[in-house]
Structure formats: structure tokens, C-alpha cells
Amino acid sequence: MRPPQAGARRHGPSPRRNGFTLLEILVVILIFGIFAIMAYGGLTSVLNTRRHIEESLARTAEYQKAYMRLRDDFVNGSGRTIRDSNGTMQPAVAFDSFNKRLEFSRGGWSNPALLSRATIERVSYFLDDSNSDNFRLIRRSWRVLDRAPQTDPVDLSLLEHVEQVQWRFLDANNAWQAQWPASGALLSSGSSAAAALPPLAVELTLQTRDWGQLRLLFRFGAEGLSGATPVSGSSSGSTTGTSPGITP
């Protein structure tokens, strides 16, 4: 056998080099990019769903708080008349149909600090339309019953994104009235509006941006209050009543 000559070629498979080709790297990058886009889309969807749920829960809590405040005011309604800042006697329940502003007296005003004041509070509800993008239902109250010209009210925003507010009042004949005091609510033909009896019930219709139309029905004051003579001289005391009904 002859020894192999110098410079002669060796036949057989060449050894494989370590590493990836450019095409393989591009394919891997493309696959990872597709997975990243899919993961980001799913995460964004989950985060958006969570945000919508939290906003819905917060909005629901806002409706519940507004309803509880309204209910507490109406079921504790009082027949106490007051004097406004001009010294004019005002009925226990008065509705300004032009401004759609309801004002009434309510008992049961808690006094944990034992301050020298009445347990009857004068409150008012109206729609604040100063911001055209967000109408709000406002609860206004006063620290005293018979007000002076310098008496400042305390405003509390109850509900946002309210587009419209309507009020109705149930008189002693079980007839709905759009104005209060109504003619049938006077004690006698010669009675003044300040001596008008409170209504049996109050209906509030809210047109909201997100929940549409809501109709709430509240009984006013304790049972038998609307048949009693209004108290014009007392400055303390409270009344209670049962929970009102809600009409969806």
C-alpha cells in the first residue's frame, strides 16, 4: 500500500459549525414578536375590563349613597315651617317649579357634639347646571332653621352626570301634583301657602347619562304627618318613618 500523497483531498462529510444562520434568527424573532403582540393584546383587554368594572362599582356606590341620603331626608320629613333670609314664612315643603328646586324641613338631625341647635334641619335639592359637561344633583342645607341674610348654605354633590330632574307630589286625595304647595294641600280656603300640609309622598325622576331614567318614590315623614297641623313655633324634635318604595 502506498502512503497518501501530500496535498491529496480527503473525501467525506465536512464538520458542522456551531451557531445559527441569519434565517433561523429572523424566524425566531418573528415568532417571539407574534407571541408578544398576542400577550400584550390580552393584557390590555384584561386591564381595560378591570378598569370598567372598577368604574361601574364606583358609580353604583355613588347611586346607593345618593339614594340613602334622599331616603333619610324624606322619611324624616317634618311639618316645621321656617322663615327665609327675607323674614318670609315658608311652608314645610316648598317647590320652585321654575328652578326645579325642592326645599323642606326634616327631623332626626344628629347632634353627637351636643351643640346648642335644633334637631330639625332645612334641606334643599336642585340640579346644578353650571358645568355643561356634567350636571350634578346637589343637596343644600342650612345650619339654622330661620335664616338671616348672612346665613351661608352648605352644598353637597350627591350625583354626577344627571341630565334632568323632575318632581311630583302626592296630595291627601291621592292625586299627583306638579307644584307644591298645591291648592288641595291648604288647611282651609283662607290658609296661606306657609300653612300648607306636607305631601303624602314625593316622586323623583332622574334622567342620567349612564343608567337612563330612574324613578324613586319616597313617603314623606312619619305616618300621619300629612294630616297633622304644621308646627310653626317648635325648634327641636324629630320624626321617623318607614323605608320608601322604589319604582324602577
Secondary structure, DSSP 8 states (H G I E B T S, - for coil): -----TT----S-----SS--HHHHHHHHHHHHHHHHHHHHHHHHHHHHHHHHHHHHHHHHHHHHHHHHHHHHHHTB----EE-TTS-EE-SEEEETTTTEEEEEE-----TT--SS-S-EEEEEEEE-SSTT--EEEEEEESSSS--TT---EEEEEEESEEEEEEEEE-TTS-EESSSS-GGGSSSTT--GGG----SEEEEEEEETTTEEEEEEEE-SSTTGGGS---SS------------EE-
